[in-house]
Amino acid sequence: MSAGIVAGAVLVAQILLVIAMGCAAYRLLRGPRAQDRVLALDTMYVNAAILLLVFGIRSGSTHYFEAALLITLLGFVATAALAKFLMRGEVIE
């Protein structure tokens, strides 16, 4: 009984995360300003990391957790670099 509930919850979480990534992709493509596109990209990498965590829960493998950590770290650096570029016009001073 408990395994069935967890499997159902994981499936629902995966579907909702894919829908959220689709909405963020729409904002990434149709964003009126560059700031909206950066925020959509930030949302997409967070959703991708959470989706990998859900895959890790479903499969029981720890490799997904390491990949999610790597995506999160690289996404944070990319978001900070893009924000600095939008504010000052250059990344490296």
C-alpha positions as CSV (number, residue, x, y, z in Angstrom):
1,M,0.0,0.0,0.0
2,S,2.7,2.5,1.0
3,A,4.8,1.7,-2.1
4,G,1.8,2.3,-4.3
5,I,1.2,5.7,-2.8
6,V,4.9,6.7,-3.2
7,A,4.9,5.5,-6.8
8,G,1.8,7.5,-7.6
9,A,3.1,10.6,-5.9
10,V,6.4,10.3,-7.8
11,L,4.5,10.0,-11.1
12,V,2.4,13.1,-10.4
13,A,5.5,15.0,-9.3
14,Q,7.2,14.1,-12.6
15,I,4.2,15.2,-14.7
16,L,3.9,18.5,-12.8
17,L,7.6,19.2,-13.1
18,V,7.5,18.7,-16.9
19,I,4.5,21.1,-17.1
20,A,6.4,23.6,-15.1
21,M,9.5,23.3,-17.3
22,G,7.2,23.8,-20.3
23,C,5.8,27.0,-18.8
24,A,9.4,28.2,-18.1
25,A,10.5,27.3,-21.7
26,Y,7.6,29.4,-23.0
27,R,8.7,32.3,-20.9
28,L,12.3,31.8,-22.0
29,L,11.3,32.0,-25.7
30,R,8.6,34.7,-25.4
31,G,9.9,36.8,-22.6
32,P,9.6,40.5,-23.4
33,R,12.8,41.4,-21.6
34,A,16.2,39.8,-21.0
35,Q,15.5,39.8,-17.2
36,D,12.4,37.6,-17.8
37,R,14.5,35.2,-19.9
38,V,17.2,34.9,-17.2
39,L,14.5,34.2,-14.6
40,A,13.0,31.6,-16.8
41,L,16.4,30.0,-17.3
42,D,16.9,30.0,-13.5
43,T,13.5,28.3,-13.1
44,M,14.3,25.7,-15.7
45,Y,17.5,24.6,-14.0
46,V,15.8,24.4,-10.6
47,N,13.0,22.3,-12.2
48,A,15.6,20.1,-13.9
49,A,17.4,19.5,-10.7
50,I,14.2,18.6,-8.9
51,L,13.2,16.3,-11.7
52,L,16.5,14.5,-11.4
53,L,15.9,14.1,-7.7
54,V,12.5,12.6,-8.3
55,F,14.1,10.2,-10.9
56,G,16.6,9.3,-8.2
57,I,13.8,8.6,-5.7
58,R,12.0,6.5,-8.3
59,S,15.0,4.4,-9.3
60,G,16.8,4.3,-5.9
61,S,20.1,5.4,-7.6
62,T,22.4,8.0,-6.0
63,H,23.8,9.1,-9.4
64,Y,20.8,11.3,-10.0
65,F,21.4,13.1,-6.7
66,E,25.0,13.9,-7.7
67,A,23.9,15.1,-11.2
68,A,21.2,17.3,-9.6
69,L,23.9,18.9,-7.3
70,L,26.1,19.6,-10.3
71,I,23.3,21.2,-12.3
72,T,22.3,23.4,-9.3
73,L,25.9,24.6,-8.8
74,L,26.4,25.4,-12.5
75,G,23.0,27.0,-12.8
76,F,23.7,29.3,-9.9
77,V,27.0,30.4,-11.4
78,A,25.4,31.0,-14.7
79,T,22.6,33.0,-13.2
80,A,25.0,35.2,-11.3
81,A,27.1,35.8,-14.4
82,L,24.0,36.7,-16.5
83,A,22.8,39.0,-13.8
84,K,26.1,40.8,-13.7
85,F,26.2,41.0,-17.5
86,L,22.8,42.6,-17.6
87,M,23.7,45.1,-14.9
88,R,27.1,46.2,-16.1
89,G,27.5,44.9,-19.7
90,E,30.5,42.7,-18.9
91,V,31.1,39.7,-16.7
92,I,34.9,40.0,-16.1
93,E,36.1,43.3,-14.9
